[in-house]
C-alpha cells in the first residue's frame, strides 16, 4: 500500500495522479488544522489520517510518497526507513511515467525566470510545451491532462530533488548556489548535494562557467554558459542572435539568464529569431525585480521573490546605477542564513536600509556598520511609509527581503502583492 504524506498543493497532485492511474493509496498529514472534510469530498476512495498513523495502517505500507515540504530526515520516518520502505517524491513518479524530453532547472536564484524563458523560446519555435514543478502547475498534473506535449520544462527545488532518483533530462542545470534553507540542511554542502542531483543522468549538463560548486569530471557532456560573454551581441554557435542592448531586461544577471536559456535549448531546433523575439519581449516575472511605480522621481521595485541573501545581493547590484541611490527594505524569517555578505554591498550601494519582521534584530546585528543608516520597524506597512519619507528624487526603493515571508504573510506572492498595494497608496 502506498502512503502519501503531506497534503498541500503537491500532495493533492500526487493523489490525483494515483487516482488517475487507479492506484490505491492512503493519505496522511501531520497538521491538526488541515481541512480533511474538503479533501475527503474531493477524493472519495481514499482514506485520510492526520497527526498520527495507526499501527494497523503503518504495517501495510510498502512505499511512501513524501511531499517536498517535509524533510526526508524527519524522525517519524525512521521506522519506515528501518524496514527498508522506499521513500520517493512527486518528481520521481513523474520521471517514471513519461518518455518525453525534459528540461530540468534548479538554482538558488533565477530558476523561475529561466524556466519561463525556456518555455517561451520553445513555444515560439513551435513546440507543444508544458511547464511546471516548483512553478505554476504541479508536475504530476501535467501528466494527468490530455494534451500531447512535445517537451516538459520543470523548475525543481532542492526539496523535490531530495526524493528524486530516476530523472533523465534532455538538458539540466544548476544555475547557481548560495546559502538558503539552512533551517532544513545541516550545511551548505547538504543543500548543494540536493541541488546537484538534477544533473544525474542528464544528456546535457548546463553549468555557469564561473561557478565553483561542481566537479566537471563528474559529467560527460557539459555546456558552460557565460564564459566568453560578448559585450554587444548574444551568440549561438558563432551566429549572432541579437544585440544585447535590444533585450527588454538589462543587467548582468539578466544576460546570464538569457545565456542559460540558449544553452538549455541547444538540443532542440530553435530558429535564431525565436530567441530574439522572446528576449525583446520578456520584461520579467511578478515579484522579481518588478517595476511597480515611479513616483516623484523615486523608483519602487518589488523583489519579494528575493527570499535569500544571494537574490538580494543580485538585485541591489543590478539596480545601483549611480552611487548610493538604493533604499533597501528587507526582513522576515532568516532561515538561519548568513547575512554577512550583505554588509559590504549595503555600505557600497545603499543609502539606507529599513528592516522589518521577525528577524529584523538578528539581521541588524550582522549588517550594521558605522557607514550605513539602518532603521528597524515592525511591519511592511511601516517600512513603506518610512521609505516614502526618506526617498529623494533619483532614488530606488528596493523591496528585496532576503528572507522567507511566513512570519507575516502566507508566501512571497502575498507579501509582494501587499507591497504593491502599499506603494499604490504612496502620495506623490
MARLUM-909671 format. One line per field, with one value per residue (C-alpha): residue number from 1; residue in three letters; x, y, z. Coordinates in nm, 4 decimals. Each point is the difference from the previous one (the first is absolute). Example, Ala and Ser with C-alpha at 12.3 -4.5 7.8 and 13.67 -1.06 7.14 Angstrom:
# residues 2
resi	(1; 2)
resn	(ALA; SER)
xx	(1.2300; 0.1370)
yy	(-0.4500; 0.3440)
zz	(0.7800; -0.0660)
//
This chain:
# residues 428
resi	(1; 2; 3; 4; 5; 6; 7; 8; 9; 10; 11; 12; 13; 14; 15; 16; 17; 18; 19; 20; 21; 22; 23; 24; 25; 26; 27; 28; 29; 30; 31; 32; 33; 34; 35; 36; 37; 38; 39; 40; 41; 42; 43; 44; 45; 46; 47; 48; 49; 50; 51; 52; 53; 54; 55; 56; 57; 58; 59; 60; 61; 62; 63; 64; 65; 66; 67; 68; 69; 70; 71; 72; 73; 74; 75; 76; 77; 78; 79; 80; 81; 82; 83; 84; 85; 86; 87; 88; 89; 90; 91; 92; 93; 94; 95; 96; 97; 98; 99; 100; 101; 102; 103; 104; 105; 106; 107; 108; 109; 110; 111; 112; 113; 114; 115; 116; 117; 118; 119; 120; 121; 122; 123; 124; 125; 126; 127; 128; 129; 130; 131; 132; 133; 134; 135; 136; 137; 138; 139; 140; 141; 142; 143; 144; 145; 146; 147; 148; 149; 150; 151; 152; 153; 154; 155; 156; 157; 158; 159; 160; 161; 162; 163; 164; 165; 166; 167; 168; 169; 170; 171; 172; 173; 174; 175; 176; 177; 178; 179; 180; 181; 182; 183; 184; 185; 186; 187; 188; 189; 190; 191; 192; 193; 194; 195; 196; 197; 198; 199; 200; 201; 202; 203; 204; 205; 206; 207; 208; 209; 210; 211; 212; 213; 214; 215; 216; 217; 218; 219; 220; 221; 222; 223; 224; 225; 226; 227; 228; 229; 230; 231; 232; 233; 234; 235; 236; 237; 238; 239; 240; 241; 242; 243; 244; 245; 246; 247; 248; 249; 250; 251; 252; 253; 254; 255; 256; 257; 258; 259; 260; 261; 262; 263; 264; 265; 266; 267; 268; 269; 270; 271; 272; 273; 274; 275; 276; 277; 278; 279; 280; 281; 282; 283; 284; 285; 286; 287; 288; 289; 290; 291; 292; 293; 294; 295; 296; 297; 298; 299; 300; 301; 302; 303; 304; 305; 306; 307; 308; 309; 310; 311; 312; 313; 314; 315; 316; 317; 318; 319; 320; 321; 322; 323; 324; 325; 326; 327; 328; 329; 330; 331; 332; 333; 334; 335; 336; 337; 338; 339; 340; 341; 342; 343; 344; 345; 346; 347; 348; 349; 350; 351; 352; 353; 354; 355; 356; 357; 358; 359; 360; 361; 362; 363; 364; 365; 366; 367; 368; 369; 370; 371; 372; 373; 374; 375; 376; 377; 378; 379; 380; 381; 382; 383; 384; 385; 386; 387; 388; 389; 390; 391; 392; 393; 394; 395; 396; 397; 398; 399; 400; 401; 402; 403; 404; 405; 406; 407; 408; 409; 410; 411; 412; 413; 414; 415; 416; 417; 418; 419; 420; 421; 422; 423; 424; 425; 426; 427; 428)
resn	(UNK; UNK; UNK; UNK; UNK; UNK; UNK; UNK; UNK; UNK; UNK; UNK; UNK; UNK; UNK; UNK; UNK; UNK; UNK; UNK; UNK; UNK; UNK; UNK; UNK; UNK; UNK; UNK; UNK; UNK; UNK; UNK; UNK; UNK; UNK; UNK; UNK; UNK; UNK; UNK; UNK; UNK; UNK; UNK; UNK; UNK; UNK; UNK; UNK; UNK; UNK; UNK; UNK; UNK; UNK; UNK; UNK; UNK; UNK; UNK; UNK; UNK; UNK; UNK; UNK; UNK; UNK; UNK; UNK; UNK; UNK; UNK; UNK; UNK; UNK; UNK; UNK; UNK; UNK; UNK; UNK; UNK; UNK; UNK; UNK; UNK; UNK; UNK; UNK; UNK; UNK; UNK; UNK; UNK; UNK; UNK; UNK; UNK; UNK; UNK; UNK; UNK; UNK; UNK; UNK; UNK; UNK; UNK; UNK; UNK; UNK; UNK; UNK; UNK; UNK; UNK; UNK; UNK; UNK; UNK; UNK; UNK; UNK; UNK; UNK; UNK; UNK; UNK; UNK; UNK; UNK; UNK; UNK; UNK; UNK; UNK; UNK; UNK; UNK; UNK; UNK; UNK; UNK; UNK; UNK; UNK; UNK; UNK; UNK; UNK; UNK; UNK; UNK; UNK; UNK; UNK; UNK; UNK; UNK; UNK; UNK; UNK; UNK; UNK; UNK; UNK; UNK; UNK; UNK; UNK; UNK; UNK; UNK; UNK; UNK; UNK; UNK; UNK; UNK; UNK; UNK; UNK; UNK; UNK; UNK; UNK; UNK; UNK; UNK; UNK; UNK; UNK; UNK; UNK; UNK; UNK; UNK; UNK; UNK; UNK; UNK; UNK; UNK; UNK; UNK; UNK; UNK; UNK; UNK; UNK; UNK; UNK; UNK; UNK; UNK; UNK; UNK; UNK; UNK; UNK; UNK; UNK; UNK; UNK; UNK; UNK; UNK; UNK; UNK; UNK; UNK; UNK; UNK; UNK; UNK; UNK; UNK; UNK; UNK; UNK; UNK; UNK; UNK; UNK; UNK; UNK; UNK; UNK; UNK; UNK; UNK; UNK; UNK; UNK; UNK; UNK; UNK; UNK; UNK; UNK; UNK; UNK; UNK; UNK; UNK; UNK; UNK; UNK; UNK; UNK; UNK; UNK; UNK; UNK; UNK; UNK; UNK; UNK; UNK; UNK; UNK; UNK; UNK; UNK; UNK; UNK; UNK; UNK; UNK; UNK; UNK; UNK; UNK; UNK; UNK; UNK; UNK; UNK; UNK; UNK; UNK; UNK; UNK; UNK; UNK; UNK; UNK; UNK; UNK; UNK; UNK; UNK; UNK; UNK; UNK; UNK; UNK; UNK; UNK; UNK; UNK; UNK; UNK; UNK; UNK; UNK; UNK; UNK; UNK; UNK; UNK; UNK; UNK; UNK; UNK; UNK; UNK; UNK; UNK; UNK; UNK; UNK; UNK; UNK; UNK; UNK; UNK; UNK; UNK; UNK; UNK; UNK; UNK; UNK; UNK; UNK; UNK; UNK; UNK; UNK; UNK; UNK; UNK; UNK; UNK; UNK; UNK; UNK; UNK; UNK; UNK; UNK; UNK; UNK; UNK; UNK; UNK; UNK; UNK; UNK; UNK; UNK; UNK; UNK; UNK; UNK; UNK; UNK; UNK; UNK; UNK; UNK; UNK; UNK; UNK; UNK; UNK; UNK; UNK; UNK; UNK; UNK; UNK; UNK; UNK; UNK; UNK; UNK; UNK; UNK; UNK; UNK; UNK; UNK; UNK; UNK; UNK; UNK; UNK; UNK; UNK; UNK; UNK; UNK; UNK; UNK; UNK; UNK)
xx	(0.0000; 0.1258; -0.0024; -0.0123; 0.1361; -0.0692; -0.3246; 0.0776; 0.0041; 0.2554; -0.1506; -0.3413; 0.1525; 0.1508; -0.3434; -0.1526; 0.2667; -0.0327; -0.3785; 0.0389; 0.2192; -0.2467; 0.2731; -0.1329; 0.1621; -0.0397; 0.0417; 0.1599; 0.0802; 0.1790; -0.2051; -0.2948; -0.1774; -0.0163; -0.3494; -0.0392; -0.3730; 0.0723; 0.2691; -0.2311; -0.2630; 0.2599; 0.1436; -0.2871; 0.1978; 0.2965; 0.0291; 0.1470; 0.1873; 0.1497; 0.2492; 0.0784; -0.0131; -0.1759; 0.2242; -0.2306; 0.0329; 0.3733; 0.0639; -0.1573; 0.2188; 0.2333; 0.0940; -0.0109; -0.0485; 0.1231; -0.0991; 0.2967; -0.0973; 0.0862; 0.3608; 0.1319; 0.1842; -0.3158; 0.0285; -0.3466; 0.1163; 0.2641; -0.2258; -0.0759; 0.3665; 0.0966; -0.2354; 0.1601; -0.3188; 0.0758; -0.0651; -0.0447; -0.1469; -0.2257; 0.2871; 0.1138; -0.3503; 0.0040; 0.3337; -0.1305; -0.3143; 0.1148; 0.2414; -0.0274; 0.2999; 0.0412; 0.1922; 0.0733; 0.1006; 0.1089; 0.2144; -0.0171; -0.1066; -0.1365; -0.1551; -0.3561; 0.1199; 0.2084; -0.2792; -0.2384; 0.2480; 0.0712; -0.3734; -0.0599; 0.2877; -0.1276; -0.3556; 0.1290; 0.1808; -0.3240; 0.0338; -0.2910; 0.1368; -0.1161; 0.1611; -0.0303; 0.1567; 0.0997; -0.1633; -0.3633; -0.1512; 0.1200; 0.1997; -0.2368; -0.2982; 0.1838; -0.0236; -0.3688; -0.1120; -0.0764; 0.2212; 0.2726; 0.3080; 0.3259; 0.2158; -0.0287; 0.1795; 0.0337; 0.1163; 0.1178; 0.0813; 0.2617; -0.2897; -0.1447; 0.3394; 0.0647; -0.2461; 0.0785; 0.2175; -0.0983; -0.0304; 0.1484; 0.0110; 0.0769; 0.1754; 0.0347; 0.1583; 0.0967; 0.0028; 0.1745; 0.0440; -0.0182; -0.0971; -0.3725; -0.2302; 0.2596; -0.2898; -0.0451; 0.3586; 0.2877; 0.2419; 0.0348; 0.1536; -0.3196; -0.2096; 0.2429; -0.0068; -0.3782; 0.0130; 0.2665; -0.2210; -0.1775; 0.3067; 0.0006; -0.0732; -0.0433; 0.0891; 0.1367; 0.1277; -0.0247; 0.2063; 0.1193; 0.3637; 0.0947; -0.1547; 0.2147; -0.2617; 0.0389; 0.2601; 0.0134; 0.1564; -0.3271; -0.1832; 0.0604; -0.1951; 0.0336; -0.0904; 0.1182; -0.1795; 0.1375; 0.3667; 0.0603; -0.2717; 0.0059; -0.0709; -0.2183; -0.1738; -0.1579; 0.1458; -0.0707; 0.2489; 0.1777; -0.3221; -0.1351; -0.3421; -0.0543; 0.1668; 0.0027; -0.1276; -0.3258; -0.0843; -0.2961; 0.1852; 0.3461; 0.2651; 0.2523; -0.2394; -0.2553; 0.2735; 0.1014; -0.3643; -0.0167; 0.3250; -0.1251; -0.3224; 0.1940; 0.2173; -0.2940; -0.1876; 0.3018; -0.1137; -0.3115; -0.0561; -0.0423; 0.0086; 0.2158; -0.2962; -0.1877; 0.2645; 0.0025; -0.3782; -0.0145; 0.2903; -0.1371; -0.3462; 0.0694; -0.0214; 0.0370; -0.2156; -0.2218; 0.1745; 0.3476; 0.1606; -0.3407; -0.0478; -0.3018; -0.0029; 0.2026; -0.1338; 0.1503; 0.3194; 0.0288; -0.0048; -0.1742; 0.1082; -0.1733; 0.2452; -0.2046; 0.1262; 0.3443; -0.0264; 0.3729; 0.3132; 0.1307; -0.3186; 0.0104; 0.3683; -0.0764; -0.2949; 0.1959; 0.2923; -0.2238; -0.1923; 0.2761; 0.0773; 0.1296; 0.1827; -0.1956; -0.3470; -0.1745; -0.2268; -0.0389; -0.2985; 0.0802; -0.0944; -0.2232; 0.1039; 0.3756; 0.0010; 0.3294; 0.1810; 0.3282; -0.0707; 0.3620; 0.0470; -0.2598; 0.2063; 0.2549; -0.2534; -0.2362; 0.2842; 0.0962; -0.3397; -0.2747; -0.0641; -0.2305; -0.1440; -0.3367; -0.0392; -0.3345; -0.1399; 0.0901; 0.3763; 0.0633; 0.2112; 0.2102; 0.0686; 0.0767; 0.2681; 0.1746; -0.0157; 0.0247; 0.3079; 0.0930; -0.0424; -0.3527; -0.3234; -0.2246; -0.3467; -0.2219; -0.3807; -0.2663; -0.1925; 0.0284; -0.2603; 0.2243; 0.3041; -0.1643; -0.1228; 0.3493; 0.1574; -0.2390; 0.1106; 0.3709; 0.0169; 0.1153; -0.0151; 0.2171; -0.0143; -0.1143; -0.2000; 0.0789; -0.2199; 0.2218; -0.0489; 0.2836; -0.2326; -0.3003; -0.3428; -0.1922; 0.0357; -0.2514; -0.1136; -0.1164; 0.2711; 0.2245; -0.2834; -0.2358; 0.2890; 0.0768; -0.3665; -0.0196; 0.3090; -0.1553; -0.3205; 0.1950; 0.2021; -0.3232; -0.1089; 0.3184; -0.0833; 0.2139)
yy	(0.0000; 0.3485; 0.2669; 0.3619; 0.2339; 0.3727; 0.1246; 0.3475; 0.0951; -0.2650; -0.2689; 0.0462; -0.0215; -0.3351; -0.1207; 0.1126; -0.1833; -0.3247; 0.0185; 0.0616; -0.3107; -0.1960; -0.0634; -0.0288; 0.2026; 0.1416; 0.3712; 0.1528; 0.3488; 0.1007; 0.3195; 0.0261; 0.2846; -0.1426; -0.0161; -0.3762; 0.0283; 0.1881; -0.2497; -0.2939; 0.1545; 0.0440; -0.3525; -0.2306; -0.3256; 0.1011; -0.0373; 0.3025; 0.0173; 0.2918; 0.0497; -0.3711; -0.3098; -0.2941; -0.3057; -0.2279; 0.2418; 0.0582; -0.3743; -0.0156; 0.2689; -0.1149; 0.3399; 0.3634; 0.3034; 0.3008; 0.3585; 0.2383; 0.2158; -0.2879; -0.0934; -0.3424; 0.0167; 0.0303; -0.2265; -0.1480; -0.1526; -0.2123; -0.3034; -0.0173; 0.0444; -0.2778; -0.2322; 0.0972; 0.1587; 0.2214; 0.3719; 0.1958; 0.3318; 0.1279; 0.0621; -0.3604; -0.1121; 0.2501; -0.1316; -0.3562; 0.0869; 0.1934; -0.0589; 0.3532; 0.2406; 0.1844; 0.3210; 0.0255; 0.3212; 0.0769; 0.2547; 0.2275; 0.2942; 0.0561; -0.3419; 0.1296; 0.2581; -0.2502; -0.2597; 0.2593; 0.1146; -0.3575; -0.0658; 0.3179; -0.0774; -0.3528; 0.1262; 0.2673; -0.2767; -0.1964; -0.2667; -0.1110; 0.0735; -0.0676; 0.1954; -0.0873; -0.1525; 0.2618; 0.2678; 0.0167; -0.3446; -0.2969; -0.2373; -0.2968; 0.2099; 0.0445; -0.3759; -0.0178; 0.2533; -0.1415; 0.2266; -0.1592; 0.1963; -0.0066; 0.1022; 0.0666; 0.2903; -0.0487; 0.2365; -0.2161; 0.0906; -0.1661; -0.1383; -0.1771; -0.1305; -0.1631; -0.2766; -0.0228; -0.2857; -0.0854; 0.3366; -0.0098; 0.3500; 0.0995; 0.2982; 0.1025; 0.2845; 0.1274; 0.3723; 0.1009; -0.0930; 0.2344; -0.0571; -0.0695; -0.2214; -0.0397; -0.0764; -0.3251; -0.0985; -0.0621; 0.1824; 0.1769; -0.3236; -0.1939; 0.2566; -0.0080; -0.3797; 0.0040; 0.2544; -0.1902; -0.3108; 0.1686; -0.0633; -0.3773; -0.1822; 0.3252; -0.0193; 0.3556; 0.1621; 0.3805; 0.1909; 0.3572; 0.0386; 0.2043; -0.2273; -0.2036; -0.2344; -0.2819; -0.2504; -0.0094; -0.3450; -0.1420; 0.0723; -0.1065; 0.2483; 0.3519; 0.3392; 0.3055; 0.3329; 0.3434; -0.0892; 0.2366; 0.2570; 0.2398; 0.3573; 0.0742; -0.3110; -0.3288; -0.2933; -0.3680; -0.2087; 0.3215; 0.1323; 0.3337; -0.0214; 0.3652; 0.3067; -0.0197; 0.3581; -0.1183; -0.2315; 0.1260; -0.0754; 0.1469; -0.0963; -0.2768; -0.2525; 0.0487; -0.0663; -0.3181; -0.1145; 0.0480; -0.1928; -0.2844; -0.0109; -0.0269; -0.2799; -0.1985; 0.0109; -0.0737; -0.3637; 0.1182; 0.1527; 0.3652; 0.2718; 0.2956; 0.2308; -0.1868; 0.0950; 0.3609; 0.0352; -0.1421; 0.2014; 0.3220; -0.0552; -0.1563; 0.2648; -0.2307; -0.1834; 0.1494; 0.0456; -0.0338; 0.3461; 0.1094; 0.3699; 0.1080; 0.3774; 0.3162; 0.2698; 0.3447; -0.1236; -0.3010; -0.3498; -0.2752; -0.3605; -0.3159; -0.2875; -0.1983; -0.3200; 0.0944; -0.2444; -0.0531; 0.2109; -0.0837; 0.1243; 0.3279; 0.0519; -0.0469; 0.2387; 0.2758; -0.0179; -0.0015; 0.3083; 0.2132; 0.2011; 0.3152; -0.0018; -0.0698; 0.0475; -0.3166; 0.0028; -0.3663; -0.1501; -0.3485; -0.2440; -0.2884; -0.3533; -0.0462; -0.3793; 0.0038; 0.1567; 0.1887; 0.3704; 0.1132; 0.0125; 0.2797; 0.2276; 0.1264; 0.0218; 0.2062; 0.2320; 0.0455; 0.0401; 0.0688; 0.3435; -0.1510; -0.3324; -0.0609; -0.3362; -0.1493; -0.3337; -0.2746; -0.0060; 0.3726; 0.0162; -0.2988; 0.1446; 0.3420; -0.1436; -0.1599; 0.2736; 0.3109; 0.2153; 0.3620; 0.0957; -0.1347; 0.1536; -0.2869; 0.0347; -0.2728; -0.0024; -0.2623; -0.0371; 0.0396; 0.2766; 0.2045; -0.0784; 0.1354; 0.3145; 0.0637; -0.0611; 0.2493; 0.2673; -0.0699; -0.0513; 0.2865; 0.0697; -0.2561; -0.2600; -0.3604; -0.1630; -0.3703; -0.2474; -0.3098; -0.1755; -0.2596; -0.1978; -0.2286; 0.1584; -0.2235; 0.2151; 0.2486; -0.1392; -0.3313; 0.0058; 0.2334; 0.0643; 0.1359; 0.2031; 0.1475; 0.0763; 0.1847; 0.2039; 0.0970; 0.1110; 0.2042; 0.1709; 0.0861; 0.1880; 0.2045; 0.3610; 0.1806)
zz	(0.0000; -0.0893; 0.2692; -0.1193; 0.2661; -0.0143; -0.1531; -0.1280; -0.3686; -0.0971; 0.2219; -0.1567; -0.3481; 0.1038; 0.1094; -0.3313; -0.1978; 0.1980; -0.0316; -0.3755; -0.0210; 0.2168; 0.2598; 0.3550; 0.2756; 0.3487; 0.0750; 0.3112; 0.1255; 0.3195; 0.0454; 0.2405; -0.1799; -0.3526; -0.1571; -0.0317; -0.0756; -0.3214; -0.0999; 0.0645; -0.2258; -0.2750; 0.0336; 0.0895; -0.0265; 0.2153; 0.3784; 0.1813; 0.3280; 0.1939; 0.2859; 0.0424; -0.2209; 0.1713; 0.0419; -0.1975; -0.2939; 0.0397; -0.0192; -0.3490; -0.1554; -0.2793; -0.1485; 0.1128; -0.2227; 0.1974; -0.0781; -0.0455; 0.2963; 0.2323; 0.0656; -0.0865; 0.3337; 0.2110; 0.3044; -0.0472; -0.3292; 0.1766; 0.0617; -0.3722; -0.0913; 0.2404; -0.1881; -0.3317; -0.1332; -0.3044; 0.0455; -0.3225; -0.1147; -0.2751; -0.2438; 0.0332; -0.0970; -0.2883; -0.1256; 0.0014; -0.1951; -0.3055; -0.2870; -0.1392; 0.0102; 0.3299; 0.0628; 0.3727; 0.1754; 0.3544; 0.1813; 0.3008; -0.2174; -0.3492; -0.0516; -0.0509; -0.2505; -0.1989; 0.0104; -0.1419; -0.2667; -0.1120; -0.0282; -0.2009; -0.2389; -0.0652; -0.0547; -0.2395; -0.1912; -0.0391; 0.2683; 0.2179; 0.3457; 0.3542; 0.2847; 0.3664; 0.3085; 0.2537; -0.2166; -0.1031; -0.0531; 0.2120; -0.2198; 0.0283; -0.1087; -0.3315; -0.0523; 0.0926; -0.2613; -0.3439; -0.2094; -0.2084; 0.1088; -0.1957; 0.2960; 0.3731; 0.1689; 0.3758; 0.2685; 0.2886; 0.3587; 0.2186; 0.2049; -0.3054; -0.1054; 0.3396; -0.0903; -0.3733; -0.1296; -0.3597; -0.1754; -0.3508; -0.1482; -0.3559; 0.1567; 0.3630; 0.1907; 0.3429; -0.0711; 0.3209; 0.3650; 0.2950; 0.3609; 0.0363; 0.2057; 0.2751; 0.2331; -0.1943; -0.0859; 0.2390; -0.2291; -0.3338; -0.1276; 0.0770; -0.1843; -0.2922; -0.0210; -0.0231; -0.2839; -0.1942; -0.0225; -0.2904; -0.2193; 0.0481; -0.3279; -0.1971; -0.3701; 0.0195; 0.3200; -0.0158; 0.2564; 0.0590; -0.0999; 0.3041; 0.2627; 0.2350; 0.1436; -0.2541; -0.1121; -0.3794; 0.0025; 0.1317; -0.3246; -0.3599; -0.2111; 0.1415; -0.1424; 0.1932; -0.0293; 0.0714; -0.0541; -0.2935; 0.0261; -0.2942; 0.1035; -0.3010; -0.1360; 0.1046; -0.1958; -0.0584; -0.1959; -0.1050; -0.1528; 0.1189; 0.1630; 0.0898; 0.1501; 0.3793; 0.0174; -0.1631; 0.2906; 0.1994; 0.3246; 0.0451; 0.2553; 0.0633; 0.1544; -0.2798; -0.2551; 0.1844; 0.0039; -0.3768; -0.0517; 0.2215; -0.2040; -0.3252; 0.1397; 0.1401; -0.3319; -0.2186; -0.0341; -0.1819; -0.3423; 0.0947; -0.2695; 0.1031; -0.0452; 0.2758; 0.2561; -0.1200; 0.0231; 0.3524; 0.1409; -0.1525; 0.1500; 0.3390; 0.2713; 0.3009; 0.2503; 0.2652; 0.3362; -0.1569; -0.0365; -0.1287; -0.0737; 0.2048; -0.0470; -0.0452; 0.2314; 0.0423; -0.1604; 0.2351; -0.1516; 0.1981; -0.0658; 0.1248; 0.0492; 0.2508; -0.1622; 0.1309; 0.2894; 0.0561; 0.0351; -0.3485; -0.1662; 0.1890; -0.0803; -0.3692; 0.0140; 0.1757; -0.2431; -0.3070; 0.1140; 0.1474; -0.3113; 0.1592; 0.3329; 0.3178; -0.1426; 0.1300; 0.3042; 0.0977; 0.1834; 0.1327; 0.2744; 0.0973; 0.0951; -0.0374; -0.0511; 0.1988; -0.2971; 0.0157; -0.0649; 0.0236; -0.3834; -0.0076; 0.2223; -0.2549; -0.2841; 0.2145; 0.1003; -0.3655; -0.1668; 0.2565; 0.1441; 0.2638; 0.1124; 0.1638; 0.1753; 0.1022; 0.1137; 0.2429; -0.0470; -0.0483; 0.3182; -0.1049; -0.3450; 0.1493; 0.2268; -0.2988; -0.2633; 0.2177; -0.0496; 0.0596; -0.3641; -0.0531; 0.1268; 0.1095; 0.1539; 0.1483; -0.0133; 0.0743; -0.3233; -0.3755; 0.0170; 0.2311; -0.2160; -0.3164; 0.1755; 0.1383; -0.3409; -0.1558; 0.2485; -0.0508; -0.3784; -0.2220; -0.3725; -0.1831; 0.2777; -0.0392; 0.2788; -0.0285; 0.1857; 0.0062; 0.3357; -0.0122; 0.2272; -0.0049; 0.0431; 0.2378; 0.3116; -0.1415; -0.3374; -0.1458; -0.2680; -0.1991; -0.2482; 0.2670; 0.1413; -0.3420; -0.0670; 0.3315; -0.0894; -0.3340; 0.1763; 0.2511; -0.2747; -0.1822; 0.3144; 0.0076; -0.0833; -0.2548)
//
